[in-house]
Amino acid sequence: MYLYDAWYVAAWDHELTAEPLARTLLEHPVVLYRTETGRAVALEDRCCHRLAPLSRGKVIGEEIQCGYHGLMFAANGDCTKVPSQSRVPPDARVRSYPVVERHRWIWIWMGDPALADDGLIPDMYWHDSPEWACLGDRFYVHGAYQGMLDIAMDQTHSAYVHPTSLANDGALAKPPKVERGDRTVRCARLMPDADPPPIWANMGNRAKPGTFDGNVDHWITWEYQAPSTMTFDVGIAPVGSGAFEGNMDHAINIRTSHGCTPETPSTTHHFWTSARNFALGDAKMHVMMGGIRNTFLEDVAMVEATQRIIDLDPTAPTVDVNSDNPTIQARRLVKRMIAERQVHAAE
């Protein structure tokens, strides 16, 4: 079951062209494209005539033409032309979805269009700010979207899934501080005088040679916005340099984003970014930071392996431990929001 009244990441901005893009989102076929004037459009990928996918057609000006019988559809989903007759049937239309293009991602609202408030889209300014160097991609994951969110929320897995990149003992020793809002879960781990994750220490020592050879003050803070996105603020600083109090003069800071959009109950579109606000012109630093791609692929591999086991017996029992608190809170939040929406829909 999905929360439909929410924003999901549908595509990267560069994926949308005049060539129709077919994508299944929340088990619904969607076609995405740009009109001649550059407008981003999302329609039901199912012609109302004989149910052919509109993604097999072509964009003509501001409209899309079905590749089966040539019916034309406007960006609002209305059929504007039936080539074989002069009259357009009054109920000839397909569903149109609200879309917003922001910070290089195309966001789609799969629920009631009247409730589509773009103020609910998380602020991910580092995606396209000139003050940040950002990289990112989309992974197609053979695993449930909640599994991708679970692994992102749980830093205690890093020592075992990412032993050469993100592993540090501080995440195991320091319990998270969790705060839950109406649509969000926030979590902070402040780890003073802790061992730094190798990937951040290596990047830090290139930017500030010798600064991060020993222990550091390390932090991981994140915000989950239900049902499918997370943003991270991660960094390291010399011990006692004041980073926890807001002094970033000697720190390095990383921002990452995850948009985990369900395709089906067991497949996911995982959009991600990682950005830095230091050494922006250093090409080698960009290559070093690109190593985070392999780290995220390790997450994907674990989620996919787990999904294969779940599929063998979806009823197999599980046991929670203390470090599961963030993921438990997030799951409860989505469950509550879905239940509330169902009640309102029934009224």
Disulfide bonds with the S-S distance in Angstrom:
none
